Amino acid sequence: MNRIYFSALDVSMIILAFYIFYLYLMPDYFRRKSIWLFAMWSIALILALSGIFSWMMLIFLQHNLVPIHFDFSWNYKDLQLNRLFIVLVGVLGGCSVKLALDRLEAGKKLNVMEKEKSAAELNYLKAQINPHFLFNSLNSLYTQLELGGGDAKATLASIADLLRYQLYDCIADFIAVEKEIAYLRNYFNLQSLRKDNCKTEMLVQETKHNFLIAPLLPIPFIENAFKYVSDSYNQENFIKASITFKEDKLRFHCINTMDVVELNLLPAHDKGIGLVNVQKRLDLIYRNKYELHAGIVNGKYEVLLTLDLT
């Protein structure tokens, strides 16, 4: 019976100290951010609780209010130290649990904020792509109208299809890879109209899988290929793009001839924002599930992007 009475008193002390710190002192500290005020209240409550329970134990023992019998000798100081230790157990428990739960809650809020920030950045990057694309497309239409070749109405219809895709289909975070490929083909053919001194070719391997992809990822590479492709009558000028699939991975490859000297002479602000945007989007969406290699190889600019579509 001694153990039952002692355990009941000890547990009641621990619970009381736990909830005082968990419900009141710790929230007050988080609100005020005053370590001195928290320390003052903590010391006062610890001493008060240990003193009250020591006095209660002394009353119980002196008046035999509960049948507690000792087989060892304790003085009042020993009793106080024992109660102080029990109170400290409850205090440490209350502080630790409150800190752990608040940290967990802060982690959840931070995760939500990071997701909202990522979504905002993605929307901003998509918004940058729209005027960028429209500027290039209108240039193609202007070139066609100026030279008087081709079907301007068909070109305008293609531009409308591309804009419709960007305004409506690209609202989703992920879309069917077939729609993205159709968009790329349409854009590639549209840009090819204004390149009479350049061979263009785009090959696509069909897939039977229902893959999803973040929209508008490869388009900046194609934009840059048409923007910086060489225009020399002393060499072959070409743009070649391909999309292939291997298991659950998409492989986008684009290569174009270029005038390296002329590119290096361009100011930094005239080299476009597309590649910077696509790098940011890849980091936000695919993180460690992509590989990107882009640079000048043997006088040609080459891009190889591999995406894990799982």
Order of alpha helices (4+ residues) and beta strands (2+ residues): alpha-alpha-alpha-alpha-alpha-beta-alpha-beta-beta-alpha-beta-beta-alpha-alpha-beta-beta
